[in-house]
Amino acid sequence: MLTPEQAILASMAVPLAGAMLISFAGRQPNLREGITLVTAAALLVCVLTLLPTVLGGARPGVILFSLLPGLQIAFRVEPLGMLFALIASGLWIVNSLYSIGYLRANKEAHQTRFFVCFALAISATMGIAFSGNLFTLFIFYELLTLSTYPLVTHHGTDKARTGGRVYLALLLSTSTVFLLPALVFIWFIAGTTDFTAGGILADKLGPTGLAVLLALCVFGIGKAALMPFHRWLPAAMVAPTPVSALLHAVAVVKAGVFSVVKVIVYVFGFDTLTSAGATHWLVAVAGFTIIAASVVALSADNLKRRLAYSTISQLSYVILAAALLAPLSLIGAVLHIAAHAVGKITLFFAAGAIYTAAHKTEVSQLDGIGRRMPWTMGAFAIAVLSMIGLPPAVGFISKWYMLSGAMATQHWLAVAVIALSTLLNAGYFLPIVYRAFFVAPPADPHGHAHGEAPLLMVIALTATAAGTVLLFFFPDVPLALARQMINPRE
């Protein structure tokens, strides 16, 4: 058995070791993919060994070294990071299964590089999840950007390179222009960047200063895709579908909203922000992003583009809920990180399965496809319930907490945004399900009939769809972690 400290370091070291072994096994696909799956399973074991300790109230940590007083490379496991690590490590296994089926079926080039970069990205994600201070988080945040760039440009086409440039430019520029100066200023006025219950900025700044500093942090975390710094996300849709799943569900965007919530709770502190009234602007910006992205999704015919703008909207639910500074809404924000992860990865898995089996990419091409691909579109329909916020999918629970928090604080703008966006979600998702199952498929002039995608892909998307339902009936672990973050004594 690993000690908690060893498990923290192993969570980052195991994917790094896996990446090295994968690169050595590049000429033997079966061995390479076996190493990928074993590495993913080993990482999940490392993360799971930490769960009882965290649920028991302990907060294990490791300090690697100090650069300057109050500026350390340090790791510490708290409830929010524990949940993020569980999501990323658990979904890496499923995504690896799916990737094997997808890459082989589509005869993708550079498969070894794909699996290596994926493992490196997961290692960086673990560093973000377990970061003990804002300085450590910033370093691994940048490493995640760099390690995912080759995945975005995987196809090597002009379109892929253009999308990769947008991806890299927006994420690096926001972090260096906004987040890095904010980090330095926080260290200067507080003497530390440690994530601390209650925050570290009490009595350090006035209301205006806090609002400005919060804006630098939130917009500096470009992976949260808050408008107007969202264009990198649809631009990155040029990547293969398993990469889109990584970007939207497992690592990148989750690193964004995770970091925003962590900064609000552990750097600024609820009491400090509430007394200063420093988050009113953030509620408005997040609300605008939710509605605007939903409107764009309504008119998008390309399936992956519609899913991309859905992600932009869904991410801002988390930011909106955190900005309300209500305990119930914060529980909703934390739960929605998990709900969106399993739901959105299912939707992207289904999109990739449709492309692989039927070579269709547009919503207008999906008439009757549910009759030919019932497992895929059945999983898609379950994930749609979660995105809209309907039972029996976990998205219902997270939205219920968000709405309860908004009503408890009498923030009627947030209530209106959640209600309207729920209708918009139904407006751009339900027509896809209707087309798939209730519209007759067009006659194929060549007489070709397609069925489901390769078995590994179907297993993966069925597993994640089942996850959205299981989390509805058994939300105990994410709920316990969310409550511990609000009240460390629980």
Secondary structure as UniProt FT lines:
FT   HELIX           4..24
FT   TURN            25..27
FT   HELIX           29..55
FT   TURN            56..57
FT   STRAND          61..68
FT   TURN            69..70
FT   STRAND          71..76
FT   HELIX           79..105
FT   TURN            106..107
FT   HELIX           111..129
FT   HELIX           134..152
FT   TURN            153..155
FT   HELIX           158..174
FT   HELIX           175..179
FT   HELIX           180..190
FT   TURN            197..198
FT   TURN            202..204
FT   HELIX           207..220
FT   HELIX           222..224
FT   TURN            227..228
FT   HELIX           232..235
FT   HELIX           236..238
FT   HELIX           241..245
FT   HELIX           246..250
FT   HELIX           252..263
FT   HELIX           264..268
FT   HELIX           270..276
FT   TURN            277..279
FT   HELIX           280..299
FT   HELIX           303..323
FT   TURN            324..325
FT   HELIX           327..358
FT   HELIX           363..365
FT   TURN            367..368
FT   HELIX           369..372
FT   HELIX           374..388
FT   TURN            391..392
FT   HELIX           394..408
FT   TURN            409..410
FT   HELIX           412..438
FT   TURN            445..446
FT   HELIX           455..473
FT   HELIX           476..486
FT   TURN            488..489
//
